Amino acid sequence: MATFLVLGQSKLIDMSHTDYTWESNYIAGINKRIPQEQIKEFFNNFDSHQEYVQSAEAKLGFLTLISARQEYLTNLPSLGENWISGGAEAPAKEICEACIKFLRYFTKNLFSTHAVPTIPKLVMGPIPSGGVGIELHSENKNVYVSFYNDKQVDVSVEENDSFTEHEVSLEQFGEEISLFLEGVV
């Protein structure tokens, strides 16, 4: 228990809010009690308090990265034209907002389904023809998502040295997002 005392109340709250017991029970504006059995089940995934703290700190680090990437996305539409030699189109505000929603969805799913999630590598940036590219690299699967200003989304999934590619509308992507992320979350 001394492991938790040195962390302080604020950090413990932040850490617990990355746990799937909290993520899967949280409803905004409602003070819902988490069943003790779920809490016990969750902590049975760890051999020690230290292992829990390491996992929680990795999740907090990923949340910090996601927060920074969301702010980056908010500012991308202000790139203007010609942000790269030879001319380019800045990502549209609507596309950047869709990317922010995607990152929120991904993070919530990652943390609400695994006690000790495997944190993927995240790569992202603007696409010169207008849009945003996001890559998620995990041990078993890589997902490449290109959000274009014309509201088209290209998804390439690399798994076991084979690629599958999908071209869908932004609306359809939102409806089928979980299919593309299977095996990454």
N, C-alpha and C positions, 0 to 999 in steps of 0.2 A: 504494500500500500504506500510505502514511502516514495515509490516510483511516481505515483500520481500526485502526491503532495507537493513535490518540487516543481511540477508543471504549472500549477496555479489554476484557478477557477476558469478564467477566460480561455486558456488554451484547451483545457479539458472539455469545455462546451464546444469549441471549434472542432476538436477531434471527434467528439461523440456525434456531431452533426454530419460526419462523413460515413458513419457506420450504417450498414443496411437496415438495422433495426429502426433507426431514426428515419432514414430516407424512405423506407417503405411504409412508415406509419404517419409521417408528417402531412398535415393538412393545414394550409395557411389559415390563421385566425382561430384555430381550434386547439385547445390544450388537451390533446389526446394522450392517454396513458399508454406506455409501451408495456405489453405483458411481460412479466418476469421470466416466463419460459423462453420467450424470444431472446431476451438479454442473455440468459444462461446459455442457450444454444449458440448465440453469436460468440461469446467468449470461449466456448469449447473449441473454437477454431485456432486458438493460440496456446502455445506451450508455456508462455510466461507473460508477465506484464510488459517486459521489455519488447517482446515480439509484437505485442499490440501497439505499443508506442511507436515502434519503427514503422509499422504498417500505416498507422494514423498520420504520422509525419510525412510519409510518402504521398498519401492522399491529399494532405494539406498543401504540399508542394505542387501537386498537379492542379489543385484548385487555384493556387496563386498564378500558375502559368495560364490557365483557362481565363481567369479574370483579366490578365494582361492582354491576352489574345482578343478578348471581347472588346476591350478598349481600343486596341489596334484596328479591329474591324469597324468600329464606330467612326474612326478617323479616315478610313480608306477612301470614301467617296470624295474627300477634299483633295485627293491627289491631282485632280485635273487631268487635262490632256498632256500628252508628250512627257509622261513621267519616266519613260524609258526611251533611249535613242531610237529614232525612226518612227516615233509616234505610238501612242497607246490610248486606250479608253479606261477611265477610272471605273472601279466597280460601282454599281448603282446602290443607293441606300437600301432599297428593298432586298437586294441580294445579300448585302452585308448583314441585315437583320435576320435573314433566313439562315445565314451561317452561324450567327449568335445562337439562334434557337437550336440549330443542329448540335452545337457544342454543349449547350445546356442539357439537351436530351441525352447525348452520349454520356456526359458525366453522371447524370442522375441514374441512368441505367447501369453504368459501371459500378457505382457505389451502392445501389439498392439491390444488387444481385450477388455480390461477392463480399465475403468478410475480408479477404486478402486479395484484392484485385491485382491483376497484372497491368501496370500502368503502361500504355502504349507510348511510343514516340509520336510527337505531333509536329507536323511541318505544314506551314500554310503561307500563302501570299497572294498578291493580285495576279490576275491573268492579263497579259497585254491586250487581248482582244475585248476585254471587258468582263470582269467576273472575279471570282476567288477560287483558288485551289486549296483543298485541305487533304492531307495525307495522314492516316493513322497506321502506324507500323507496330504490330505485335509479333510475338514469337511464331504464331501459327498462321497469321493472316495479315495481309496489307490491304487497306482500302484507300482508293484515290477518288476523291469527289471533286468535280469541277462544277461550280455554280456559275452560270453565264447570265449576263444582263438580259438576254432575251427569254429568261425564265426556263431555260433548259438546264438539266443536270445530267452530267456524264458520270457514271460510277464504274470504276474498274476494280475488280476484286482479284487479288492474287492469293492463291491458296494451293499448296503442294505443287509449286512450279507451273501452275496453269492459271490463265487469266480468263475471267468472264467480264463482259462489258455490257452495260445497260445505258440507254439514253431514255430519260423520262422527263416529264414536265416537273416543274418545281412543286406543283400541287401533288402529283403522283408520288414524288420522292418523299414528301411529308407523310403520306399514307403508308408507304412501304419501307420506311427507314429501318425498322428493326430487322428486316430481311437482309439488308446489306451489312449490318453490323454484327450478325450472328458470328460467334467465334472470336470477335474482337473484344466484346464485353463479356 
